Amino acid sequence: MPDRRTITVLGALVVGMTLTSILLLLLTPGPKVPVSGVRLQAIEQETDRAGKLFDTTQPWHWQAIVIHDSGSAVGSSDTIHQAHEQLGRGGLGYHFVINNGSLAEDGQIDVGFRWQRQFAGFYVEGQGADWYNRNAIGICVIGDAEHQAFTEDQTRQLVWLVKQLQRHYGIPREAVHVSLGSDPAQPAAYFPYTLFSQQIDP
């Protein structure tokens, strides 16, 4: 039978190990912010996709939509996330990314963490940027509309996404801003502005 000293030493050892384990758990860094927790595949049923689209943590009264392109033929929400992290934006600045098949399925809509958590975006800079980042939903379409048209799947998914957002938040057509290319003041050569405007809700 162990003596009192042995019991005391073993007890102290157990307590010490328990405290060390707790300390290590507290010091372990938490999970990194995910780029996109939901990926809306083009083949999913419309009702399922719409349901996932608005499955967010808290409501936010969005007033506008801003559409950008990535400016490159190859990319994904992951590559934009990395680029925005390097720019000090805390990760993906857009709420949604629509892929072109280069690094993710063509037409796939990636739902960013800013949308899931209903955070302000971080995709506009310059005068008036704060209003747009806080009040406008940011969508990035992978591609360079100055030099090449978006794919058919991308364009179809863009129209679907914009219409869903318009209807849910009551966003009128004039509050949907298409700002593509290196000079947003100039229309991008390969984007069908008129057709797009006709296809979304008034």
C-alpha positions in Angstrom: 0.0 0.0 0.0 1.5 3.4 -1.0 2.5 5.7 1.8 1.2 9.3 2.3 4.2 10.8 0.5 3.7 8.7 -2.6 0.0 9.6 -2.7 0.8 13.3 -2.3 3.4 13.2 -5.1 1.0 11.4 -7.4 -1.8 13.8 -6.6 0.4 16.8 -7.3 1.5 15.2 -10.6 -2.2 14.7 -11.7 -3.1 18.2 -10.7 -0.1 19.6 -12.5 -0.8 17.7 -15.7 -4.5 18.7 -15.6 -3.6 22.4 -15.2 -1.0 22.1 -18.0 -3.5 20.6 -20.4 -6.0 23.3 -19.6 -3.3 26.0 -20.2 -2.3 24.4 -23.6 -6.0 24.3 -24.7 -6.4 28.0 -23.8 -3.2 28.9 -25.7 -4.1 26.9 -28.8 -5.1 29.4 -31.6 -8.7 29.3 -32.7 -9.7 28.3 -36.2 -8.9 30.7 -39.0 -11.8 32.6 -40.6 -13.1 30.4 -43.5 -13.0 31.9 -46.9 -16.4 30.4 -47.8 -18.4 27.9 -45.8 -21.1 27.4 -48.4 -20.7 26.7 -52.1 -23.8 27.0 -54.1 -23.4 24.6 -57.0 -25.1 25.3 -60.3 -26.8 21.9 -60.2 -28.6 22.4 -56.9 -32.3 22.9 -56.8 -33.4 26.6 -56.8 -35.2 26.3 -53.5 -32.2 24.7 -51.8 -29.8 27.3 -53.1 -32.1 30.2 -52.1 -32.5 28.7 -48.6 -28.7 28.4 -48.2 -28.2 31.9 -49.5 -30.1 33.6 -46.7 -29.0 31.2 -43.9 -27.0 33.9 -42.2 -26.2 34.7 -38.6 -28.1 38.0 -38.3 -30.2 40.3 -40.5 -28.6 43.3 -42.2 -30.5 45.9 -44.3 -28.5 45.9 -47.6 -29.4 48.8 -50.0 -27.3 48.1 -53.1 -25.2 45.6 -55.0 -21.8 46.1 -56.5 -20.4 43.8 -59.1 -16.6 43.6 -59.8 -14.5 41.2 -61.8 -11.2 39.8 -60.5 -9.2 41.2 -63.4 -7.6 37.8 -64.2 -8.6 34.7 -66.2 -7.6 32.4 -63.4 -8.7 32.6 -59.8 -11.1 31.6 -57.0 -12.4 32.9 -53.7 -9.2 31.3 -52.1 -6.8 33.4 -54.3 -8.8 36.6 -53.6 -8.8 35.8 -49.9 -5.0 35.4 -49.9 -4.6 38.7 -51.9 -6.9 40.6 -49.6 -5.2 39.2 -46.5 -1.9 40.6 -47.9 -3.6 44.0 -48.4 -4.6 44.0 -44.7 -8.3 43.5 -45.3 -8.7 40.5 -43.0 -9.4 38.1 -45.8 -11.9 37.9 -48.6 -13.5 41.4 -48.9 -16.4 40.3 -51.1 -19.6 38.7 -50.0 -19.8 36.4 -53.0 -17.5 35.0 -55.7 -18.7 33.4 -58.9 -16.1 31.0 -60.4 -15.2 30.5 -64.1 -13.9 26.9 -64.0 -10.2 27.8 -63.7 -9.8 26.8 -60.0 -13.4 25.9 -59.1 -16.5 24.7 -60.9 -17.7 27.0 -63.6 -20.7 29.0 -62.3 -20.2 27.9 -58.7 -21.1 30.7 -56.2 -18.9 30.8 -53.2 -20.5 32.4 -50.1 -17.9 34.4 -48.2 -17.6 34.6 -44.4 -18.6 38.3 -44.5 -22.0 37.3 -45.9 -22.5 34.4 -43.6 -21.7 36.6 -40.6 -23.4 39.7 -42.2 -20.2 41.8 -42.0 -19.5 44.9 -44.0 -17.5 44.2 -47.1 -14.0 45.5 -47.8 -13.8 45.7 -51.6 -14.2 49.4 -52.4 -11.6 52.1 -51.8 -11.5 55.8 -52.3 -14.2 58.4 -52.0 -17.5 57.0 -50.8 -16.0 53.6 -50.1 -17.2 53.4 -46.6 -20.9 53.7 -47.6 -20.6 51.0 -50.3 -18.6 48.6 -48.1 -21.2 49.0 -45.3 -24.4 49.1 -47.4 -23.7 47.3 -50.7 -23.4 43.6 -51.3 -20.1 42.9 -53.0 -20.0 40.3 -55.8 -16.8 39.3 -57.6 -16.9 37.4 -60.9 -13.7 35.6 -61.7 -12.4 36.9 -65.1 -11.4 40.0 -66.9 -14.3 41.6 -68.7 -12.0 44.0 -70.5 -10.5 41.2 -72.5 -12.9 38.2 -72.4 -16.6 37.5 -71.7 -17.7 35.7 -68.6 -18.8 32.1 -69.2 -22.4 31.3 -69.9 -22.7 29.6 -66.5 -21.2 32.6 -64.7 -23.5 35.1 -66.4 -26.6 32.9 -65.6 -25.5 32.5 -62.0 -24.8 36.2 -61.7 -28.3 37.1 -62.9 -29.8 34.5 -60.5 -27.9 35.8 -57.5 -28.6 39.4 -58.2 -32.3 38.7 -58.6 -32.5 36.7 -55.4 -30.8 39.6 -53.5 -33.0 42.2 -55.1 -36.2 40.4 -54.1 -35.1 39.7 -50.6 -33.9 43.2 -49.8 -36.0 45.3 -52.1 -33.0 46.5 -54.1 -34.0 48.4 -57.3 -32.2 48.0 -60.6 -30.7 51.4 -60.3 -29.0 50.3 -57.1 -27.2 47.4 -58.9 -23.8 48.8 -59.9 -21.6 47.0 -62.5 -18.1 48.2 -62.0 -15.7 46.2 -64.1 -12.1 46.5 -65.3 -9.3 48.8 -64.4 -11.3 51.9 -65.0 -14.8 51.5 -63.5 -15.9 54.7 -65.2 -15.5 53.0 -68.6 -17.7 50.1 -69.7 -15.8 46.8 -70.1 -15.8 45.6 -73.7 -17.0 42.1 -73.0 -19.9 42.6 -70.6 -23.4 42.8 -71.9 -24.6 45.7 -69.8 -28.0 46.2 -71.6 -28.9 42.5 -71.6 -27.9 42.2 -68.0 -30.0 45.2 -67.0 -33.0 43.7 -68.8 -32.6 40.3 -67.1 -32.5 41.5 -63.5 -35.5 42.8 -61.6 -36.7 46.5 -62.2 
